[in-house]
Amino acid sequence: TLTSVIPIKIEFSVAEKYFNEVLKKQPTNIDALIGLSATYERVGKNKEAIELLEKLETLCNKNVDVHLLYAKVLMQLDRLRESALKIKKIRDEAPEALNLLGQLFILKDETARLKDCFRKIASIDPNYIQHYIDCAEAYYKMQDYNEAKKLLRGYIAKNDKDYYTFEIEREDGSHEDIKITPDVIVDEKTGTETRQFGIS
């Protein structure tokens, strides 16, 4: 696809120019529309992103990536109910949708429903672990640092990492790097070490 041609570290302004050039020649090019929408989302041009996403929904209403991106933009605008409606259309198809739904539950203070999202993600794709990071970030936004750290421990356990460094912004505007390590439990009888997950 067109998006895969763009190097990951390319500046967003260059990506925006590239996609716009493609769209001048091919106004309904799906890959270019999605790429430009994603670029707008990353730089905070949410109004422009929504305009393109509305067009994309008309062109390819069953495209999972379009619904995911639309839900993400709406979440950033604090339009949580609308975001949830987009997610519900695809929650049984993509772990990314359940990831977003989990973040919504945290932002709406409905965290009791979070475990169901994690269980469903595990049933759809056991190798998917991005939700640990994204939901931890949502907890940090809500200043619930303990729950965030639990999820980061779950991430490093799943990812077979020894630690994870996470930058947080304090209320006074200062930044701090937090190094999270997994909780290791040792079986007294066998001496076997296991890592404790943040959520199960």
PAZAPA-4460 file (N, C-alpha, C; in steps of 0.05 Angstrom, whole numbers, plus 32768, in hexadecimal, padded with zeros to 4 digits):
% residues 200
    n_x    n_y    n_z   ca_x   ca_y   ca_z    c_x    c_y    c_z   seq   type   mol
   8011   7FE8   8000   8000   8000   8000   8011   8019   8000     1      T     A
   8004   8030   7FFC   8013   8049   7FFB   8020   804F   8016     2      L     A
   8011   8049   802C   801C   8050   8046   8035   8040   804D     3      T     A
   8038   8028   8042   8050   8019   8048   8069   8023   803A     4      S     A
   8064   8034   8026   807B   803F   8017   8088   8056   8027     5      V     A
   8079   8063   8039   8083   8079   8048   8095   806F   805F     6      I     A
   80AE   8078   8061   80BE   8070   8077   80B2   8078   8092     7      P     A
   80B6   8067   80A6   80A9   806C   80C0   80B0   8087   80CC     8      I     A
   80CA   808F   80C9   80D3   80A7   80D7   80D0   80C0   80C6     9      K     A
   80C2   80BE   80B0   80C0   80D6   809E   80B0   80EB   80AD    10      I     A
   80B6   8104   80A8   80A8   811A   80B5   808B   811B   80AB    11      E     A
   8079   8121   80BD   805D   8121   80B6   8056   8135   80A0    12      F     A
   8064   814C   809F   805F   8160   808B   8065   8155   806F    13      S     A
   807A   8144   806D   8081   8138   8054   806C   8123   804C    14      V     A
   8063   8114   8060   804F   80FF   805B   8035   810C   8052    15      A     A
   802D   8123   805F   8015   8131   8057   8016   813A   803A    16      E     A
   802D   8145   8033   8031   814F   8017   802F   8137   8003    17      K     A
   803C   8121   800B   803C   8109   7FF9   801F   80FF   7FF4    18      Y     A
   8010   80FC   800A   7FF5   80F1   8007   7FE3   8105   7FF7    19      F     A
   7FE7   811F   7FFC   7FD7   8132   7FED   7FDD   8132   7FCF    20      N     A
   7FF6   812D   7FC9   7FFD   812B   7FAC   7FF0   8113   7F9F    21      E     A
   7FEF   80FD   7FAE   7FE2   80E5   7FA3   7FC4   80EB   7F9F    22      V     A
   7FB8   80F9   7FB3   7F9B   80FD   7FB2   7F93   8111   7F9C    23      L     A
   7FA6   8122   7F94   7FA0   8135   7F7D   7F9B   8125   7F64    24      K     A
   7FAA   810F   7F61   7FA7   80FE   7F49   7F91   80E9   7F4D    25      K     A
   7F8F   80DF   7F65   7F7B   80CA   7F6B   7F6B   80D1   7F84    26      Q     A
   7F57   80E1   7F82   7F48   80EC   7F99   7F3C   80D7   7FAB    27      P     A
   7F37   80BF   7FA0   7F2A   80AA   7FB1   7F3D   8093   7FB7    28      T     A
   7F57   8098   7FB6   7F6B   8084   7FBD   7F69   807E   7FDB    29      N     A
   7F60   8066   7FE1   7F5B   805E   7FFD   7F74   8060   800E    30      I     A
   7F8A   8055   8004   7FA3   8054   8014   7FAC   8071   801A    31      D     A
   7FAA   8082   8006   7FB3   809E   800A   7FA1   80AD   801E    32      A     A
   7F87   80A8   801C   7F74   80B4   802E   7F79   80AB   804B    33      L     A
   7F7D   8091   804E   7F83   8087   8069   7F9E   8092   8073    34      I     A
   7FB2   8092   8062   7FCC   809D   806A   7FCB   80BA   8072    35      G     A
   7FBC   80CA   8063   7FBA   80E6   806A   7FAA   80EA   8083    36      L     A
   7F95   80DA   8087   7F85   80DB   809F   7F96   80D5   80B8    37      S     A
   7FA7   80C0   80B5   7FB8   80B8   80CB   7FCD   80CD   80D1    38      A     A
   7FD7   80DA   80BC   7FEA   80F0   80BF   7FDE   8107   80CE    39      T     A
   7FC5   810F   80C6   7FB7   8124   80D4   7FB3   811E   80F1    40      Y     A
   7FAC   8104   80F6   7FA7   80FC   8112   7FC0   80FF   8123    41      E     A
   7FD7   80F7   8117   7FF0   80F8   8126   7FF9   8115   812D    42      R     A
   7FF2   8128   811C   7FFB   8144   8120   7FE5   8154   812D    43      V     A
   7FCE   8148   8134   7FB9   8156   8143   7FA6   8165   8131    44      G     A
   7FA6   8160   8117   7F93   816D   8105   7F79   815B   8104    45      K     A
   7F6C   815A   811B   7F55   8148   811D   7F3D   814F   810C    46      N     A
   7F38   8169   8108   7F22   8172   80F7   7F27   8168   80DA    47      K     A
   7F3F   816C   80D0   7F46   8163   80B5   7F44   8145   80B2    48      E     A
   7F4D   8137   80C8   7F4C   811A   80C8   7F2F   8110   80C6    49      A     A
   7F1D   811C   80D5   7F01   8114   80D5   7EF5   8118   80BA    50      I     A
   7EFB   812E   80AD   7EF0   8133   8092   7EF8   811D   807F    51      E     A
   7F11   8114   8080   7F19   80FE   806F   7F0D   80E4   8077    52      L     A
   7F0A   80DF   8091   7F00   80C6   809A   7EE2   80C3   8093    53      L     A
   7ED4   80D9   8093   7EB8   80D9   808B   7EB6   80D0   806D    54      E     A
   7EC8   80DA   805D   7EC9   80D3   8041   7ED0   80B5   803E    55      K     A
   7EE3   80AC   804F   7EEC   8090   804D   7ED5   807D   8055    56      L     A
   7EC5   8085   8069   7EAF   8074   8071   7E9B   8070   805A    57      E     A
   7E99   8084   8049   7E87   8081   8032   7E94   806F   801D    58      T     A
   7EAE   8071   801A   7EBC   8062   8005   7EC1   8045   800D    59      L     A
   7EC6   8040   8027   7ECD   8025   8030   7EC3   8021   804C    60      C     A
   7EA9   801E   804F   7E9C   801D   8069   7EA4   8005   807A    61      N     A
   7EAF   7FF0   806E   7EB6   7FD9   807D   7ED4   7FD7   8083    62      K     A
   7EE3   7FEC   807D   7F00   7FED   8082   7F05   7FF0   80A0    63      N     A
   7F12   7FDC   80AC   7F17   7FDD   80C9   7F2A   7FF4   80D0    64      V     A
   7F3E   7FF9   80C0   7F51   800E   80C6   7F44   8029   80C7    65      D     A
   7F30   802E   80B6   7F22   8047   80B6   7F12   804B   80D0    66      V     A
   7F04   8037   80D8   7EF5   8038   80F1   7F07   803C   8109    67      H     A
   7F1E   802E   8109   7F31   8031   811F   7F3C   804E   8121    68      L     A
   7F44   8058   810B   7F4F   8073   810A   7F3A   8088   8112    69      L     A
   7F22   8084   8108   7F0C   8097   810E   7F07   8096   812D    70      Y     A
   7F06   807E   8138   7F01   807C   8155   7F17   8089   8165    71      A     A
   7F30   8086   815C   7F47   8092   816A   7F45   80B1   8169    72      K     A
   7F3F   80BC   8152   7F3C   80D9   8150   7F26   80E4   8162    73      V     A
   7F0F   80D6   8162   7EF9   80DE   8172   7F00   80DD   8190    74      L     A
   7F0F   80C9   8197   7F18   80C6   81B3   7F29   80DE   81BB    75      M     A
   7F3B   80E6   81A9   7F4D   80FD   81AF   7F3D   8117   81B2    76      Q     A
   7F26   8118   81A5   7F15   8130   81A7   7F02   812E   81BF    77      L     A
   7F05   8119   81CF   7EF4   8114   81E6   7ED7   810E   81DE    78      D     A
   7ED3   8105   81C6   7EB8   80FD   81BD   7EB6   80DF   81C1    79      R     A
   7EB6   80D7   81DA   7EB9   80BB   81E2   7EA1   80AA   81D9    80      L     A
   7E89   80B4   81DA   7E72   80A4   81D2   7E73   809D   81B4    81      R     A
   7E7A   80B1   81A4   7E7C   80AD   8187   7E93   8099   8181    82      E     A
   7EA8   809C   8190   7EBF   808A   818C   7EB7   806D   8192    83      S     A
   7EA8   806A   81A8   7E9F   804F   81B0   7E8D   8042   819A    84      A     A
   7E7C   8052   818D   7E6B   8048   8178   7E7B   803E   8160    85      L     A
   7E91   804C   815A   7EA2   8043   8144   7EB0   8029   814B    86      K     A
   7EB9   8027   8163   7EC7   800F   816C   7EB4   7FF7   816C    87      I     A
   7E9C   7FFB   8174   7E89   7FE4   8176   7E84   7FD7   815B    88      K     A
   7E88   7FE6   8145   7E84   7FDB   812A   7E99   7FC5   8124    89      K     A
   7EB0   7FC6   8131   7EC6   7FB5   8129   7ED3   7FA7   8140    90      I     A
   7EC7   7FA8   8158   7ED5   7F9E   8170   7EDA   7F7F   816F    91      R     A
   7ECA   7F71   815F   7ECD   7F54   815E   7EE1   7F4C   8148    92      D     A
   7EEB   7F60   8139   7EFC   7F5A   8122   7F1A   7F61   8127    93      E     A
   7F1F   7F74   8138   7F3B   7F7E   813B   7F42   7F83   8158    94      A     A
   7F59   7F78   8161   7F61   7F7E   817C   7F66   7F9C   8181    95      P     A
   7F6D   7FAA   816B   7F72   7FC7   816E   7F58   7FD5   8177    96      E     A
   7F41   7FCB   816E   7F28   7FD7   8176   7F22   7FD3   8193    97      A     A
   7F28   7FBB   819D   7F25   7FB6   81BA   7F39   7FC5   81CA    98      L     A
   7F50   7FCA   81BF   7F65   7FDA   81CC   7F59   7FF7   81D0    99      N     A
   7F4E   8002   81BC   7F41   801D   81BE   7F2A   801C   81D2   100      L     A
   7F1A   8007   81D1   7F04   8005   81E3   7F0D   8004   8200   101      L     A
   7F23   7FF6   8205   7F2F   7FF6   8220   7F38   8011   8229   102      G     A
   7F44   8020   8217   7F4C   803C   821D   7F34   804D   8224   103      Q     A
   7F1E   8049   8215   7F05   8057   821A   7EFA   8051   8236   104      L     A
   7EFB   8038   823D   7EF1   8030   8258   7F01   803E   826E   105      F     A
   7F1B   8041   826A   7F2C   804E   827E   7F24   806C   827F   106      I     A
   7F22   8079   8268   7F1C   8095   8267   7F00   809B   8272   107      L     A
   7EED   8088   826F   7ED2   808B   8279   7ECF   8080   8295   108      K     A
   7EE5   8078   82A2   7EE4   806D   82BD   7ED2   8054   82BF   109      D     A
   7ED4   8043   82AA   7EC5   802A   82AA   7ED9   8013   82A9   110      E     A
   7EED   8014   82BA   7F04   8002   82B9   7EFD   7FE5   82BF   111      T     A
   7EE6   7FE1   82CC   7EDD   7FC5   82D2   7ED9   7FB5   82B9   112      A     A
   7ED5   7FC3   82A2   7ED0   7FB5   8289   7EEA   7FB0   8279   113      R     A
   7F00   7FB9   8284   7F1A   7FB7   8276   7F23   7F9A   8272   114      L     A
   7F1F   7F89   8287   7F28   7F6E   8285   7F1B   7F5F   826E   115      K     A
   7F01   7F65   8269   7EF3   7F58   8253   7F01   7F5E   8238   116      D     A
   7F09   7F77   8235   7F18   7F7F   821D   7F31   7F6F   821A   117      C     A
   7F40   7F6C   822F   7F59   7F5D   822E   7F55   7F40   8228   118      F     A
   7F40   7F34   8233   7F3A   7F18   822D   7F32   7F15   8210   119      R     A
   7F22   7F27   8205   7F1A   7F25   81E9   7F31   7F29   81D7   120      K     A
   7F43   7F3B   81DE   7F5B   7F3F   81CD   7F6C   7F25   81CD   121      I     A
   7F6F   7F19   81E4   7F7E   7F00   81E5   7F72   7EEA   81D4   122      A     A
   7F57   7EEA   81D3   7F49   7ED5   81C3   7F4C   7EDA   81A5   123      S     A
   7F4D   7EF4   819D   7F4F   7EFB   8181   7F6B   7EF8   8177   124      I     A
   7F7E   7F03   8186   7F9A   7F02   817E   7FAC   7F01   8197   125      D     A
   7FB4   7EE9   819F   7FC5   7EE6   81B8   7FDF   7EF5   81B6   126      P     A
   7FE9   7EFB   819E   8003   7F09   819C   8001   7F27   819D   127      N     A
   7FE9   7F32   819D   7FE5   7F4F   819E   7FE9   7F59   81BB   128      Y     A
   7FFB   7F6C   81BF   8000   7F76   81DA   8000   7F95   81DC   129      I     A
   7FFB   7FA2   81C6   7FFC   7FC0   81C6   7FE8   7FCC   81DA   130      Q     A
   7FD3   7FBE   81E1   7FBF   7FC9   81F3   7FCA   7FCE   820F   131      H     A
   7FDF   7FBE   8217   7FEB   7FC3   8231   7FF7   7FDF   8232   132      Y     A
   8005   7FE7   821D   8011   8002   821B   7FFC   8018   8219   133      I     A
   7FEA   8015   8207   7FD6   802A   8202   7FC4   802E   821A   134      D     A
   7FBB   8019   8227   7FAA   801C   823E   7FBA   8027   8256   135      C     A
   7FD4   8020   8257   7FE5   802C   826C   7FE6   804B   8268   136      A     A
   7FE9   8053   824F   7FEA   8070   8249   7FCF   807D   8251   137      E     A
   7FB9   8070   824D   7F9F   807B   8255   7F9E   807E   8273   138      A     A
   7FA8   806A   8281   7FA8   806C   829F   7FBA   8083   82A8   139      Y     A
   7FD1   8087   829A   7FE2   809E   82A1   7FD3   80B8   829D   140      Y     A
   7FC4   80BA   8287   7FB5   80D3   8283   7FA1   80D8   8299   141      K     A
   7F96   80C2   82A5   7F83   80C5   82BB   7F92   80C6   82D6   142      M     A
   7FAD   80C7   82D5   7FBE   80C9   82EC   7FBB   80B1   82FF   143      Q     A
   7FB4   809A   82F4   7FB3   8081   8303   7FCD   8072   82FD   144      D     A
   7FE2   807A   830A   7FFD   806F   8304   8000   8052   830C   145      Y     A
   7FF3   804A   8321   7FF6   802E   832A   7FEA   801A   8315   146      N     A
   7FD3   8020   830B   7FC7   800F   82F7   7FD7   800F   82DD   147      E     A
   7FE2   8026   82D6   7FF3   8028   82BE   800B   8016   82C1   148      A     A
   8017   8017   82D8   802F   8006   82DC   8029   7FE8   82DB   149      K     A
   8011   7FE1   82E5   8009   7FC5   82E3   8008   7FBC   82C6   150      K     A
   7FFD   7FCD   82B5   7FFA   7FC6   8299   8016   7FC5   828C   151      L     A
   8027   7FD7   8293   8042   7FD7   8287   8052   7FBE   8290   152      L     A
   804D   7FB5   82A8   8059   7F9B   82B1   804E   7F84   82A0   153      R     A
   8034   7F86   829A   8028   7F71   8289   8034   7F72   826D   154      G     A
   803A   7F8A   8263   8046   7F8C   8248   8062   7F80   8247   155      Y     A
   8072   7F86   825B   808E   7F7B   8259   808E   7F5D   825E   156      I     A
   807A   7F53   826E   8078   7F36   8272   8070   7F29   8257   157      A     A
   805C   7F34   824A   8053   7F28   8231   8068   7F2B   821B   158      K     A
   8077   7F41   821C   808A   7F47   8207   80A6   7F3C   820D   159      N     A
   80A8   7F2E   8224   80C1   7F22   822C   80D7   7F37   822E   160      D     A
   80D0   7F4E   823A   80E4   7F63   823E   80EB   7F64   825C   161      K     A
   8102   7F6F   8262   810A   7F71   827E   8100   7F8B   828B   162      D     A
   80FB   7F9F   827A   80F1   7FB8   8285   80E4   7FC9   826F   163      Y     A
   80D6   7FDD   8277   80CA   7FF0   8263   80CC   800C   826F   164      Y     A
   80D7   801E   8260   80D9   803A   8268   80C2   804A   825D   165      T     A
   80B5   8059   826F   809D   8067   8267   809F   8084   8271   166      F     A
   809A   8097   825F   809C   80B3   8267   8081   80BD   826F   167      E     A
   807F   80CA   8286   8066   80D6   828F   8069   80F4   8293   168      I     A
   8053   8102   8290   8053   811F   8295   8044   8124   82AF   169      E     A
   8052   8131   82C2   8046   8137   82DC   8033   814F   82D9   170      R     A
   8024   8155   82EE   8011   816B   82EE   8020   8186   82EB   171      E     A
   8038   8188   82F5   8047   81A1   82F3   8055   81A5   82D8   172      D     A
   8050   8192   82C6   805C   8194   82AB   8076   8186   82A8   173      G     A
   8082   817D   82BD   809C   816F   82BC   8098   8153   82B1   174      S     A
   80AD   8148   82A6   80AC   812D   829C   80BE   811A   82AC   175      H     A
   80B6   8101   82AE   80C6   80EE   82BD   80C5   80D3   82AE   176      E     A
   80DC   80C6   82AD   80DE   80AC   82A1   80DB   8097   82B7   177      D     A
   80C7   8086   82B3   80C2   8070   82C6   80CB   8056   82BA   178      I     A
   80DB   8048   82C9   80E5   802E   82C0   80D4   8018   82CE   179      K     A
   80C5   8009   82BE   80B3   7FF4   82C9   80C0   7FD9   82C5   180      I     A
   80C1   7FCA   82DA   80CB   7FAE   82D8   80B5   7F9B   82E1   181      T     A
   80B4   7F83   82D6   809F   7F70   82DD   80A2   7F66   82FA   182      P     A
   808B   7F5F   8306   808C   7F52   8320   8092   7F34   831B   183      D     A
   80A7   7F2A   8327   80B0   7F0F   8324   80A8   7EFE   833C   184      V     A
   8099   7EE9   8338   8090   7ED7   834D   80A0   7EBE   834C   185      I     A
   80AB   7EB6   8363   80BB   7E9E   8365   80AC   7E88   8373   186      V     A
   80A9   7E71   8366   809C   7E5A   8373   80AE   7E4F   8388   187      D     A
   80A5   7E4E   83A1   80B5   7E45   83B8   80BE   7E28   83B5   188      E     A
   80AE   7E17   83A9   80B5   7DFB   83A7   80C9   7DF5   8391   189      K     A
   80C4   7E01   8379   80D4   7DFB   8362   80EA   7E10   835C   190      T     A
   80E6   7E28   8367   80F9   7E3E   8361   80F4   7E4B   8346   191      G     A
   80DF   7E42   8339   80D9   7E4D   831E   80CF   7E6A   8320   192      T     A
   80DA   7E7B   830E   80D2   7E97   830E   80BD   7E9C   82F8   193      E     A
   80A8   7EAA   82FF   8095   7EB2   82EB   808F   7ED0   82ED   194      T     A
   8089   7EDD   82D7   8083   7EF9   82D7   8065   7EFE   82DC   195      R     A
   8060   7F12   82ED   8044   7F18   82F3   8038   7F2B   82DE   196      Q     A
   8021   7F25   82D3   8014   7F35   82BF   8004   7F4B   82CD   197      F     A
   8002   7F62   82BE   7FF3   7F78   82C9   7FD5   7F74   82CA   198      G     A
   7FCB   7F64   82B7   7FAE   7F60   82B6   7FAA   7F45   82A9   199      I     A
   7F95   7F37   82B1   7F91   7F1C   82A6   7F74   7F18   829E   200      S     A
***
